[in-house]
């Protein structure tokens, strides 16, 4: 059975900056949107698979997500990503601790250095998108691990992760 994907990822910000003056006020509307549409394939603006999961980490624990040959999609197919086109991590609002993303010695992937870590605060989100044909390269054994950790003791954290990529 052949599967294909299509995905639309968007970020929309609308806001207004208002300054009250002696007589009247000044309004500055802020409207920003970034939209990404992925069709089935391996080139620019294309991907082959989407992997999603909601996971829970006990207090002070971590896990290494192997992007090359361990993750299983919704249809029971083991995925071996070669490129990541989008990564989204959301932390549950009920979390007390942060969700830490990154910091694996052999899995730089999205980061400039192996010890780089992003904190995702409770209720927050972290997203990376690379719609070009290169994406973020995944190299089995040397650049395929994504570490996700609970930042502290005391309570568990729950997070949702979505990876759009090429296999």
N, C-alpha and C positions, 0 to 999 in steps of 0.2 A: 504494500500500500504506500503510495507516494503522498507525502503531505506538503503543503505549501503554506506560507504565512503572508499576512499583511498586517502592518501595525502603524498606528498613528500616535505619536508622543508629542505633547504640547505643554507649554508653560505660558500662563497668561497673568500679567500683572496690570491691574488698573488701580489708580490712586489719584490723589489730588493733594497738592501742597498749597496751603492757604496762608497768606500773610495779611493781617489786619493793619491798615495804615491809619493816619490821622483822619482822613476823609476817604472812606471806601476800603476796598480790599483787592488783593491781587491773587488770582488763582492760576496755578500751573498744573494742568492735567498730565498725569504720567500714564502712558499706555505702551506696554511692551509685550510682545508675543514672540515666542520661538516655537516653530512647529516642524516636526520631522515626520516624514512618511516613508515607511519601509515597505518595499515590495519583495516578492520572493526572488532570491538570487544571491550572488556573492560580490557584486560590484558596489559602486556608490549608491547610497539610499536603498540598499538591499540587505536582506538577512535571510537566514534559513531556519532558525529555531528560536523559540522563546521558552525560557525556563523560569518558573515561578515557585516560590515556597514561602510559607510563614513558619518561622522557627523560634524556639525558645532556648535560651542559654541560662543555666543555673548561675548563681552568684559567683563572680570572679572567674568564670570559665570562658573558654574560647573554642572555636572550631575552625578547621581549614577546609574550605570548599575547593575541591580539585575540579577545575574547569575542563580538564582534558581526560575524559573517560570514566568519570564516576557519577556525575549528576544524571538523574533519570527524569525524562519529561513526563507529561500527563498521559502519554500513550505507552509508557513502559520502555521507551527507547533510551539507551545510554548515549549521552551527548559527549562529543569530543570537540569542544569549541576550538577554532583556529583564530578567530577574531571576535572581539566583543564590540558591538556597535552601540549598545546602551546598557547602563547599569543604574538601577534605582534601588535604594535602600530606605525604607521608612521604619521609624521606631514607634512602637505603640505608645499612645498618650499616657497609658497607665504605668509605664515604666518609671522606676525611681532613678535608675542608673542610665548612663549613656550606652549606646551601641557603638563600638569602635570598629572601623573598617580599615583594613590594611595592616602593614607591619610584618609581613611574612618575608623571611630572608631570601627565598628563591621565587618569590612571586610578585615582582615589582608591578607588572601589568600596567596599571593606571597612574602609578606614582613615580616621582623622580628618583626616590631612594627607597631602599628596602624597609627602612624604619619609619616611613611616612604613614601617619594614621589620621583618619577623619573621624571626628566625634559627631555622632548623630544624636541629638538631644531628644528626650521624650516628646513624642508628637511631631518630631522633625523629619526631614527628608534630605537625602544626598542623591544627586543624579549626575551622571556623566553621559554625554552623547558624542559619538564620532561617526557621522553618517557617510564619510568618505570611503573609498574602496579599501583603504588600509585598516581602518578601525584601530582597536587596541589589540596587538598581536598576543596570542596565547601560544606558548611554546611548551610542549609536554616535557615534564621533568625539571625544567629550569625556569619556567615563567608561567605556571598554570595554577598557582595556589592563591586563594583569596582568604585571608584570615578575618574572621568576625569575632568580636569579643564583648563580654560584659565588663564594663569599666570598673566595677567595685563589688564589694561583698554585700551581704545582707539580703538582696532580692534578685530574682530572675529578671531577665529582659526578653521581650518578644519583638521580633522584627520581621518585616516582609522584604523579600529580595526578588527582583526581576532582572533577568539578563536576556538581552536580545543580541543574537550573534550569528556567526557563520560557522558551520561544522564541515 
